[in-house]
């Protein structure tokens, strides 16, 4: 009986210490969501600039997720299946975009794309510009979202027992065939979850985007512009609509991360 009382007191203490964190998350967001009136929200979503910025944010974030899928999946699989010299360094570099200030990311990408670099001259020869273009936006969004895709996809591949791949290859299938017929079907939920996480992270990016492309304007940049020009009242409705999109992505992420029911 004393032990049960001790456990109850312990968990009550944990809850008490957790309340400030919950308040910090819920109160500002709750105030933001409830501040605009329904008429303010309807008026905002009817504006062509708001619709264009929200759609632009969603499409460029999905573009970043697609780039991450195509070029990140091979690396995620390699990291999940092979040990090699410098692997820990590679894994550390993958997580680096999460830690460094994001305006630095924009400055770094712009610095790489100048005419003074070989890569910049290659881009110029190909007719690709970074400053103020969709290509530049997708590049920075991929940079900030890629770690979330890679880590999630890597975990998905690691959840597939290697013995299944060995059995497939033992029956005569090649490595490529085994990957597409065994590994990928068993890990697709984690890969899609990684894409959703990449999209969710990319759609909220501001610091790197504003360095590379103030225009074409994404939703976070539009919110910032309206806040600096007109104040809270004019920027809050757009922020609420961006939160709505983020919540939809969050629900999709939670749905995909649910364990598959075994029959």
N, C-alpha and C positions, 0 to 999 in steps of 0.2 A: 504493500500500500504506500509506504514511504517512497519506494522507488518510482511508482506511478506519479506521485505528487512532485517528485524531483524532475521527472521528465516533462510534466506539464509546465512547471516553472521555467525550465530550460527553453522550451519551445515558445513560451510566452515572451521570454526575454529576446529570443531571436526575432519574433514578430515585431516587438517594440523597436528594436534596432533597425528593422527593415522599413518601418513606416516613413522615415525621412526620404529614403530613396524612392519609394512609391509616390510620395507627394511630389518630389522633384520631377518625376516623369509625367504624372497624370495631371497635376494642377495647371502647369503652363499650357499643355496641349488641350486640356479641357477648356481653359479660358480662350485659347485661340479658336477652337472649333465653335464655341458658343457665342463669340463676340459678334460676328457678322449676322445680320438678319437673313431670313430666307430670301427676301427680295434682293439683298446685296449679292447673295450667292447666285441667284438666277441671272441678275444683271451681269455679273462677272463672266459667267460661263457663256453668255450670249455674245460677248465681245470677241471679235475676230482675232485680235491680238492674243487674247488669253487662250482661245481654242488652238491657235497655231503654235503657241509656246508649249502648251501641254502635249500636243501631238508630236511636236518636234522632240521634246524631252523623251517621250515614250519610244519613238522610233529610233533615235540615236542610242538610247540605252539598250534596246533590243539588238541594234547593230553591233554594239560592243559585246553583248552576250553571244551573238553569232560568231564574231571573230574569236572570242574566247573558246567557243566550242570547237571550231575548226583547228585552231593552232594550239589550244591548251590541252585538248584531250590526249594527243600523243605524249606530251610531257607528263601529264598526270599519270598515265599508264606506266610510263617509264619509271617514274619515281616510286610507284607502288610495287613494281616487280623487280627492280634491279638496284643493286648497290654498286656505286662507282666512286672513284676519288673525287672529292669536292661536292658530294651530294648534299651534305649539310649546308655548305655555302650556297648552293643553288636554292635549297629550301628557305634559307634566310633571305636571299634576294627576292624570292617570290613574295614574302611577307613585308618587304620594305615599303611598298606603296601605302600600306596601312598606317605606318608610323611617321613618315615624313610629312611636313606641311604641304598641303596640296597646291598652293600657289607655286611652290618649288617644282612640282611636277610639270605645270604649264610652262614655266621658264625653261626647264630642262628639255622639254620636247621642242619648244621654239628654238633653243640653242642648237639642237641636233639637226633641225631642218633648214638652217641658214646656208647660204651659198659658200660659206667658209669650210663646210664639212663635205666629205665625199658623199655621205648619205643625202645631204641637202642638194648637192648637184645632181644626184641620181633622180631625186624627186622632181627637180626642175626639168630635167630631160624628159621625164615621164608626164610632165604637165600637171603635177600634183602640188597644190598649195596647202599649207597647214594653217596659216594665220587667217582667221575669219572665214573658215570653210567647214563644211560638214565632215570632211576627212580629218581635220584637226580636232573637232569635237569628239568624233568616234575614237580617235587615238587616245585622248586623255581619259575618256570614259572607260575604255578598255584597260588602260593602265591602272585605274583605281578599282575596277571591278574584277580584274583577272585573278587576284589572290583568292577571292571568295569562290570563284569557279574552280580553280586548281585544287584548293584544299578539299572542297566538297567532292569533286570528281575522284581525287586520289583516295579519299576514304571509301567511296563507292567501289572502286576497283579492289581495294584491300579487303572488302567484305566478301568478295568472290573467292572461294577456295581455289588455290592454285592446282590442287589435285584434279579438279574438273577440267582444267586446261590440259593437264598432262594426259588425262584419259582421252580427250579429244585428239590430241596429237599422236597418242599411241595407237589410235584407230585409223591413222593415216591423214588426218586433216593438217594443213599447214598452219603456221602461226597467224597469218592474216585471216584465214577462214575461221580459226578458233576464236579470234578476237570478235569477229562480227557475228558468229553463230552461237557462241557460248558466253563470253565475257560481257559483251555489250548488252544482250538481252537481260542479263542478270543484274546489271548495274545502271540501267537506263533511268530509274527513278532518281538516283543520286546525281546523275549527270544533268537531268532536267532541273532538279533542285538547285544545282550549282548555277545553271543559267538564270533561274529566277532570282537567286541571291545576287548574282552579278548585275542583273537588270535593276534590282531594288537599290543596290549601292550606287549604280551609275546615274539613276534618275534623280538622285538627290545631290549630285556633285555641283559645287559652285566655284570653289577656289581655283581649281585648275582650269575650268571652263572659261571664267571671266578673263584669265590671262591670255588664252589662246583665241577666244572668239566671243566678244561682247555681242556681236551679230554674226550669224542668225541667232536670235535670242531664245534661250531655253527658259523654262518656267522658273527655276531658281534665280536666274538673272533678271527676269521680268519682275519677280517679287522684290528683289533688291532695288531695282530702278524705281518702282512705285513707292517703296518705303522711303527712299532718300528724297524723292521728289514731292510726295504727297502725305507721307506718314502712315501710321498703322492702319487706319480705317480703309485706305485704298488698297493696301497690300494684303490684308488678312483674307479676303475672299479667295484670292488666287492661291494663297498658302493652304487654305482648307481644301481646295480641289486637288492640289498636289498631295495632300495627306490622304485624300480618298483613294487616289491611284496607289499610293504606298500601302494602304491598308489592303487593297485588293491583292497586291503582290504578296503581302504578308500572309493573307489567308491561303493563297495558292501555295506558298512555301510550306505552311503548316500542313496542308492537305497532302502534299507530296512527301513530306517527311514522316507521315504516319507509317508505322510498321505494317507490312503486308500481312493480311490474315492468312494463316495456314490452315488448309482444309485437310 
